[in-house]
Amino acid sequence: MTSADTPAPQHPHADFIAGLPKVELHVHHVGSASPRTVAELAARHPGTVPSDLDALRDFYTFRDFAHFIEVYLAVVDLLREPEDLRLLTYEVAADLAVQQVRYAELTLTPWTSVATGIPIEAYVEAVEDGRVAAERDHGIRLQWIYDIPGESGLPAAEDTVRFALEHPPAALVGFGLGGPEVGVDRRQFADVFARARAAGLHSVPHAGETTGPETVWSALRDLGAERIGHGTSAVRDPALVAHLAHHGIPLEVCPTSNVATRAVERLADHPVRALRDAGVVVTINSDDPPMFGTTLNHEYEVAADLLDLDRAGLAELARTAARSAFLPATDVAALVAEIDAYVGADTTGSTDTPAAP
């Protein structure tokens, strides 16, 4: 066997992470389509997306953020029938459940599906059917965040808030803003977010991923953000970092995604440790995992290295995600108790160095 054929060594905390009950707060519905699901959809609807698994790997190699959006929208185009949406929802939930994800807030972008001809009523029925079936079969609980595709501007925003208010799925808890940040002023969406918040939806826009701290400030001031999707550029503004830390506003950090889209040059350059050390609440998430060749379990391994976490630190990372979720206090307490029980029963064998007496 050559050195090139030698498998990479397993992360020292891989077994512990694999069994750790987890919460995922920043993960996209379409972006979580596994290669097998995309291949099945591409075979149903032949076109620009390859149905061959090897070709899909090349298809998912991104040049930059704009190219990622192009590929993402090509996969969106495969969701042409309600049954496609139900399949995707169920399979995404099943893939998360295998990783011991107990609860996830999945970001949906209904506008893009409605724009391709699926009525919003059929859209809601399909994703809800997939959610209920996945919880029944795999024990994973999902809730939804409706997301405005920012590149489509105010018309998409108005439609999205109307979908949320007039045709809300049972599990809808949040309202977000995704897509490119460059050239998409957050302030134009202030009224739409105000209406969503008045209806009881939580504000969770993306900000500070591919633009500077001013986008995060705008998300806070103009959109009433309660959590920030990504937010990594906040590290450039000490006043913003202090504000996030003082108010306990969590960041949904997605390390591998940031490198894949060139928002961060290298993992070694990722600002997550500086943010954590400054007191900012940090959660770790996978964003669009198959598209970026990752999983939530792998992101926890990355976080263990970037944040120098032992098993106790990894468990606390999972508790932080649970406490940052849009759930009743009793449900958060139940998730935290399950994490505590797992830590107490851990028999995977610790590699942590004991403290000196």
C-alpha positions as CSV (number, residue, x, y, z in Angstrom):
1,M,0.0,0.0,0.0
2,T,1.3,3.4,-0.9
3,S,1.2,6.4,1.3
4,A,-1.5,7.9,-0.9
5,D,-3.6,4.8,-0.2
6,T,-3.2,5.0,3.5
7,P,-6.5,6.1,5.1
8,A,-6.4,9.2,7.2
9,P,-6.2,8.5,10.9
10,Q,-9.4,8.7,12.9
11,H,-9.9,11.8,15.0
12,P,-9.2,11.0,18.6
13,H,-12.7,12.0,19.6
14,A,-14.5,10.5,16.6
15,D,-16.3,7.8,18.5
16,F,-17.4,10.1,21.3
17,I,-18.7,12.7,18.7
18,A,-20.5,10.0,16.7
19,G,-22.6,9.0,19.7
20,L,-23.0,12.5,21.2
21,P,-26.7,13.7,21.0
22,K,-26.6,16.9,18.9
23,V,-28.6,19.8,17.7
24,E,-28.2,21.4,14.2
25,L,-29.3,25.0,13.9
26,H,-27.9,26.1,10.5
27,V,-28.6,23.5,7.8
28,H,-30.3,24.1,4.4
29,H,-33.0,21.8,3.0
30,V,-31.8,21.7,-0.6
31,G,-28.1,22.0,0.4
32,S,-28.5,18.8,2.5
33,A,-29.5,16.7,-0.5
34,S,-27.1,13.7,-0.4
35,P,-25.5,12.5,-3.6
36,R,-27.8,9.4,-3.7
37,T,-30.9,11.7,-3.4
38,V,-29.6,14.1,-6.0
39,A,-28.7,11.2,-8.3
40,E,-32.3,9.9,-7.9
41,L,-33.8,13.3,-8.6
42,A,-31.5,13.9,-11.6
43,A,-32.6,10.5,-13.1
44,R,-36.2,11.6,-12.6
45,H,-35.6,15.0,-14.2
46,P,-32.6,14.7,-16.7
47,G,-30.8,18.0,-17.4
48,T,-27.8,19.9,-16.2
49,V,-27.2,17.9,-13.0
50,P,-25.4,14.6,-13.5
51,S,-27.0,11.4,-12.1
52,D,-23.6,9.7,-11.9
53,L,-22.1,9.8,-8.3
54,D,-18.5,10.4,-9.5
55,A,-19.6,13.2,-11.8
56,L,-21.6,14.7,-8.9
57,R,-18.4,15.0,-6.9
58,D,-16.9,17.2,-9.7
59,F,-20.1,19.1,-9.9
60,Y,-19.8,20.0,-6.2
61,T,-16.3,21.5,-6.6
62,F,-16.9,25.2,-6.1
63,R,-14.8,28.0,-7.6
64,D,-16.3,30.7,-5.3
65,F,-19.5,31.7,-3.6
66,A,-21.2,32.7,-6.8
67,H,-20.5,29.3,-8.4
68,F,-21.9,27.6,-5.2
69,I,-25.1,29.6,-5.7
70,E,-25.2,28.5,-9.3
71,V,-24.9,24.8,-8.4
72,Y,-27.3,25.2,-5.5
73,L,-30.0,26.6,-7.9
74,A,-29.4,23.7,-10.3
75,V,-30.3,21.3,-7.6
76,V,-33.3,23.4,-6.7
77,D,-34.5,22.9,-10.2
78,L,-34.7,19.1,-9.6
79,L,-37.5,19.7,-7.1
80,R,-40.3,19.8,-9.6
81,E,-43.0,17.7,-7.9
82,P,-44.3,17.6,-4.3
83,E,-43.0,14.0,-4.1
84,D,-39.5,15.3,-4.8
85,L,-39.8,17.6,-1.8
86,R,-41.1,14.9,0.4
87,L,-38.3,12.5,-0.6
88,L,-35.7,15.2,0.1
89,T,-37.1,16.1,3.5
90,Y,-37.3,12.6,4.7
91,E,-33.8,11.7,3.4
92,V,-32.2,14.8,5.0
93,A,-33.8,14.0,8.3
94,A,-32.7,10.4,8.1
95,D,-29.1,11.4,7.4
96,L,-29.1,13.7,10.4
97,A,-30.6,11.1,12.7
98,V,-27.8,8.7,11.8
99,Q,-25.4,11.3,13.3
100,Q,-27.4,11.3,16.6
101,V,-28.9,14.7,15.7
102,R,-32.0,14.8,18.0
103,Y,-33.3,18.2,16.8
104,A,-32.7,20.4,13.8
105,E,-33.9,23.7,12.5
106,L,-33.9,23.2,8.8
107,T,-33.8,26.3,6.5
108,L,-36.4,26.1,3.7
109,T,-36.6,28.4,0.7
110,P,-40.2,28.0,-0.5
111,W,-40.0,30.8,-2.9
112,T,-37.7,29.0,-5.3
113,S,-40.0,25.9,-5.4
114,V,-43.2,28.0,-5.8
115,A,-41.5,29.9,-8.6
116,T,-40.9,26.6,-10.5
117,G,-44.6,25.8,-10.3
118,I,-45.3,24.0,-7.0
119,P,-48.2,25.6,-5.2
120,I,-47.4,26.7,-1.7
121,E,-50.1,24.5,-0.3
122,A,-48.5,21.4,-1.9
123,Y,-45.1,22.6,-0.8
124,V,-46.2,22.8,2.8
125,E,-48.0,19.4,2.7
126,A,-44.9,17.7,1.2
127,V,-42.3,19.0,3.7
128,E,-44.7,18.4,6.6
129,D,-45.3,14.8,5.5
130,G,-41.6,14.2,5.3
131,R,-41.0,15.8,8.7
132,V,-43.7,13.7,10.4
133,A,-42.6,10.5,8.8
134,A,-39.0,11.1,9.7
135,E,-39.8,11.8,13.4
136,R,-41.9,8.6,13.4
137,D,-39.3,6.4,11.8
138,H,-36.0,8.0,13.1
139,G,-36.9,9.9,16.2
140,I,-35.6,13.2,15.0
141,R,-37.5,16.4,15.5
142,L,-37.4,19.1,12.8
143,Q,-38.6,22.7,12.8
144,W,-38.5,25.1,9.9
145,I,-37.0,28.4,9.2
146,Y,-38.3,30.1,6.0
147,D,-35.6,31.8,4.1
148,I,-35.7,34.7,1.7
149,P,-33.3,34.2,-1.3
150,G,-31.7,37.7,-1.1
151,E,-30.6,37.8,-4.7
152,S,-34.3,37.8,-5.7
153,G,-35.0,41.0,-3.8
154,L,-38.2,42.4,-2.3
155,P,-40.6,40.5,-4.5
156,A,-39.3,37.2,-3.1
157,A,-39.3,38.7,0.4
158,E,-42.9,39.7,0.1
159,D,-44.0,36.3,-1.2
160,T,-42.0,34.5,1.5
161,V,-43.5,36.4,4.4
162,R,-47.0,35.9,2.8
163,F,-46.3,32.2,2.6
164,A,-45.2,32.3,6.3
165,L,-48.3,34.2,7.5
166,E,-51.0,32.8,5.3
167,H,-49.8,29.2,4.8
168,P,-47.6,28.4,7.8
169,P,-46.5,24.8,8.2
170,A,-47.0,23.4,11.7
171,A,-43.3,23.4,12.5
172,L,-42.4,26.9,11.3
173,V,-40.5,28.9,14.0
174,G,-38.1,31.2,12.2
175,F,-37.6,33.7,9.3
176,G,-34.3,34.1,7.6
177,L,-32.4,35.7,4.7
178,G,-29.8,33.8,2.6
179,G,-28.1,34.0,-0.7
180,P,-25.3,36.4,-1.7
181,E,-24.6,39.2,0.7
182,V,-22.6,41.4,-1.7
183,G,-25.0,44.0,-3.2
184,V,-28.0,42.9,-1.2
185,D,-28.8,45.6,1.4
186,R,-30.3,44.1,4.5
187,R,-32.2,47.3,5.3
188,Q,-34.6,46.8,2.4
189,F,-36.0,43.7,4.2
190,A,-36.7,45.5,7.5
191,D,-40.5,45.8,7.1
192,V,-40.8,42.1,6.0
193,F,-38.9,41.0,9.0
194,A,-40.9,43.2,11.3
195,R,-44.1,41.5,10.0
196,A,-42.7,38.1,10.5
197,R,-41.5,38.9,14.0
198,A,-44.9,40.4,14.9
199,A,-46.4,37.0,14.0
200,G,-44.1,35.3,16.5
201,L,-41.3,34.1,14.1
202,H,-37.7,34.3,15.2
203,S,-35.3,36.4,13.1
204,V,-32.3,34.4,11.9
205,P,-30.7,36.1,8.9
206,H,-27.3,35.2,7.3
207,A,-24.8,38.0,7.8
208,G,-21.1,38.6,7.8
209,E,-20.2,35.5,5.8
210,T,-18.8,37.1,2.6
211,T,-19.1,40.8,3.7
212,G,-17.8,42.8,6.6
213,P,-19.1,43.5,10.1
214,E,-21.4,46.2,8.8
215,T,-23.7,43.5,7.5
216,V,-23.9,41.9,10.9
217,W,-24.8,45.3,12.5
218,S,-27.5,45.8,9.9
219,A,-28.9,42.3,10.6
220,L,-29.1,43.2,14.3
221,R,-30.4,46.8,13.9
222,D,-32.7,46.5,10.9
223,L,-33.8,42.9,11.0
224,G,-33.9,42.3,14.8
225,A,-31.6,39.2,14.5
226,E,-31.8,36.8,17.4
227,R,-29.1,34.5,16.0
228,I,-26.7,35.3,13.1
229,G,-26.1,32.8,10.3
230,H,-22.2,32.6,10.0
231,G,-21.2,36.1,11.3
232,T,-17.5,35.3,11.0
233,S,-16.5,38.8,9.9
234,A,-17.7,40.2,13.2
235,V,-14.2,39.4,14.5
236,R,-13.0,42.5,12.6
237,D,-15.0,44.9,14.8
238,P,-14.2,44.8,18.6
239,A,-17.4,46.8,19.4
240,L,-19.5,44.3,17.5
241,V,-17.8,41.3,19.2
242,A,-18.5,43.0,22.5
243,H,-22.1,43.6,21.6
244,L,-22.7,40.0,20.5
245,A,-21.0,38.7,23.7
246,H,-22.9,41.1,26.0
247,H,-26.3,40.3,24.6
248,G,-25.6,36.5,24.2
249,I,-26.5,36.5,20.5
250,P,-25.4,33.2,19.1
251,L,-23.4,32.8,15.9
252,E,-24.2,29.8,13.7
253,V,-20.6,28.9,12.6
254,C,-20.0,26.5,9.7
255,P,-16.2,26.1,9.4
256,T,-16.0,23.7,6.4
257,S,-18.6,25.7,4.5
258,N,-16.6,28.9,5.0
259,V,-13.5,27.4,3.4
260,A,-15.5,25.7,0.6
261,T,-17.1,29.1,-0.5
262,R,-13.8,30.9,0.0
263,A,-15.3,33.1,2.8
264,V,-12.2,31.9,4.8
265,E,-9.0,31.0,3.0
266,R,-8.0,28.1,5.3
267,L,-9.3,26.4,8.4
268,A,-6.3,27.5,10.2
269,D,-7.4,31.1,9.5
270,H,-10.9,30.6,10.8
271,P,-11.9,33.2,13.4
272,V,-14.1,30.9,15.5
273,R,-11.6,30.6,18.3
274,A,-11.1,34.4,18.6
275,L,-14.8,34.8,18.7
276,R,-15.3,32.1,21.4
277,D,-12.4,33.4,23.5
278,A,-14.0,36.9,23.4
279,G,-17.2,35.5,25.0
280,V,-19.4,35.2,21.9
281,V,-21.9,32.3,21.9
282,V,-20.7,29.9,19.2
283,T,-22.7,27.0,17.8
284,I,-21.2,24.6,15.2
285,N,-23.2,23.6,12.1
286,S,-22.8,22.0,8.7
287,D,-24.7,24.4,6.4
288,D,-24.9,22.4,3.1
289,P,-23.1,19.3,4.2
290,P,-23.0,17.0,1.1
291,M,-22.2,19.9,-1.2
292,F,-19.2,20.7,1.0
293,G,-18.2,17.1,1.6
294,T,-18.9,17.3,5.4
295,T,-21.2,16.2,8.1
296,L,-22.2,17.6,11.5
297,N,-20.0,15.0,13.1
298,H,-17.1,16.1,11.0
299,E,-17.7,19.7,11.9
300,Y,-17.5,18.8,15.6
301,E,-14.1,17.2,14.9
302,V,-13.0,20.4,13.1
303,A,-14.3,22.4,16.1
304,A,-12.4,20.2,18.5
305,D,-9.2,21.0,16.7
306,L,-9.9,24.7,16.2
307,L,-11.2,25.3,19.7
308,D,-8.9,22.8,21.5
309,L,-11.8,20.9,23.0
310,D,-11.7,17.8,25.1
311,R,-14.8,15.6,25.5
312,A,-16.2,17.9,28.2
313,G,-15.8,20.8,25.8
314,L,-17.5,19.0,23.0
315,A,-20.4,18.1,25.2
316,E,-20.7,21.8,26.2
317,L,-20.7,22.7,22.5
318,A,-23.7,20.4,22.1
319,R,-25.4,21.9,25.1
320,T,-24.9,25.4,23.7
321,A,-26.6,24.5,20.5
322,A,-29.6,23.1,22.5
323,R,-29.8,26.3,24.6
324,S,-29.7,28.4,21.4
325,A,-32.6,26.5,19.8
326,F,-36.1,27.9,19.4
327,L,-37.6,25.5,21.7
328,P,-39.6,25.7,25.0
329,A,-37.4,25.6,28.1
330,T,-38.7,22.1,29.0
331,D,-37.6,20.7,25.7
332,V,-34.2,22.4,25.9
333,A,-33.8,20.9,29.4
334,A,-34.6,17.4,28.1
335,L,-32.0,17.7,25.3
336,V,-29.4,18.9,27.8
337,A,-30.3,16.0,30.2
338,E,-29.8,13.5,27.3
339,I,-26.3,15.0,26.6
340,D,-25.5,14.8,30.3
341,A,-26.6,11.2,30.5
342,Y,-24.5,10.3,27.4
343,V,-21.4,11.9,29.0
344,G,-22.0,10.1,32.3
345,A,-22.3,6.8,30.5
346,D,-19.5,7.3,28.0
347,T,-17.4,4.1,27.6
348,T,-15.6,5.0,24.4
349,G,-12.4,5.6,26.3
350,S,-11.1,9.1,26.9
351,T,-7.9,10.4,25.4
352,D,-8.0,13.5,27.5
353,T,-5.1,14.2,29.7
354,P,-6.1,14.2,33.4
355,A,-5.4,17.4,35.3
356,A,-2.3,17.3,37.5
357,P,-3.1,16.8,41.2
